[in-house]
Amino acid sequence: MRISHSTSDGEKFEHDIPQFGLGVFLMSEEGECKKSVLTALEAGYTHIDTARAYNNEHEVGEAIKESGMDRESLFITTKLRRGHATGFDEVIEHCQKSLELLDTDYIDLYLVHAPPENSEHRAPVWKGMEYCLEQGWVKSIGVSNYGPTHLEAMRSYATYMPSVNQVEFNPWLQRPHLFKATEDAGAKVMAYSPLARGHKVDDPELVAIAEKIGCTPAQVAIKFCYDSGCITIPKSSRTERIVENIASLDVDISSEMEAIKALECDYVSGWDPTTEP
Ligand SMILES: NC(=O)c1ccc[n+]([C@@H]2O[C@H](COP(=O)([O-])OP(=O)(O)OC[C@H]3O[C@@H](n4cnc5c(N)ncnc54)[C@H](OP(=O)(O)O)[C@@H]3O)[C@@H](O)[C@H]2O)c1
């Protein structure tokens, strides 16, 4: 998938992003993240979604080195921690720190993890992100957990609009309004918690749909996000699930699309800063 930044002069800093990847949130045991990333790379994943807040950027970096794969064949997303999103200089400092922890020359996609709590910090933080982009430290920049109001406000201070808005999206939380606002900003939706953090994989309606299709319930949810046009990043630390999840890409859910859409119930599995002022 192609991502880019809308500017008053057209699209800038175009970059290819693998539409499927591994999320590494809640891999807090030492070595868990490194092992999961190595398993995923072996299974064919080419995109890893980490964050400073997950405390495992260093393990992502170690796994990439140990895999022996070319850096250019892989895509790394990481995020500026919300508590660090306080000003221009702080962004520069923490971007450099993430580069060091990941042990890489560049980050493919750098996201503001959530709208800075102090709204006066939002413009200088984004200016810092744009500086990182112009320096080549990061190949693309974006936001996460930004709602329509946050995105709209960016038009007044952004030179480069975000390439991506990473938000919770899954069959139980389809967010048409937020989806449209993201696309209107020129950004792609990146679906986090595609399995609603695992809360919904045993949902009897989902299980019935999976049986009709002939795949697993998790594969239905993941492929739904993917076929809806989202960059999709399920998390698992278990080898068999890491393999099962990427195999979703070969599953055809088209005959059950309406039934999957009907699972919508406005269910937020984690946090939702998109509605904050
Ligand atoms: N920007 C943000 O604010 C934000 C917030 C949340 C998440 N994220 C990102 O999005 C990624 C994914 O979201 P998430 O980790 O919240 O949740 P998720 O991917 O929706 O679900 C992960 C949970 O589902 C289980 N699971 C995975 N594959 C499964 C399968 N095939 N069958 C049954 N259960 C399965 C996992 O357990 P096992 O590990 O034991 O398999 C884990 O408990 C994160 O890792 C992170 O990178 C970003």
The ligand as a Gaussian input file, in Angstrom:
#p B3LYP/6-31G(d) Opt

LIG

0 1
 N       -1.880000       3.109000      19.064000
 C       -2.463000       2.568000      20.118000
 O       -2.945000       3.249000      21.031000
 C       -2.574000       1.076000      20.191000
 C       -3.415000       0.480000      21.150000
 C       -3.510000      -0.915000      21.172000
 C       -2.779000      -1.681000      20.278000
 N       -1.940000      -1.080000      19.371000
 C       -1.133000      -1.878000      18.414000
 O       -1.966000      -2.828000      17.767000
 C       -1.475000      -4.149000      18.008000
 C       -2.622000      -5.146000      18.080000
 O       -3.577000      -4.785000      19.054000
 P       -3.710000      -5.501000      20.491000
 O       -2.408000      -6.102000      20.878000
 O       -4.323000      -4.493000      21.401000
 O       -4.815000      -6.590000      20.302000
 P       -5.269000      -7.648000      19.196000
 O       -4.234000      -7.839000      18.162000
 O       -6.636000      -7.276000      18.817000
 O       -5.388000      -8.955000      20.089000
 C       -4.286000      -9.534000      20.747000
 C       -4.812000     -10.593000      21.711000
 O       -5.463000     -11.632000      20.969000
 C       -4.800000     -12.880000      21.170000
 N       -4.714000     -13.535000      19.843000
 C       -3.880000     -13.231000      18.829000
 N       -4.087000     -14.023000      17.766000
 C       -5.089000     -14.867000      18.110000
 C       -5.724000     -15.924000      17.438000
 N       -5.378000     -16.261000      16.205000
 N       -6.726000     -16.580000      18.089000
 C       -7.085000     -16.224000      19.355000
 N       -6.499000     -15.231000      20.053000
 C       -5.500000     -14.555000      19.431000
 C       -3.441000     -12.540000      21.742000
 O       -2.986000     -13.527000      22.625000
 P       -1.560000     -14.310000      22.406000
 O       -0.487000     -13.283000      22.295000
 O       -1.462000     -15.149000      23.629000
 O       -1.721000     -15.112000      21.138000
 C       -3.739000     -11.246000      22.511000
 O       -4.282000     -11.550000      23.793000
 C       -0.704000      -3.981000      19.314000
 O        0.157000      -5.058000      19.579000
 C       -0.028000      -2.666000      19.080000
 O        1.087000      -2.837000      18.223000
 C       -1.852000       0.283000      19.308000

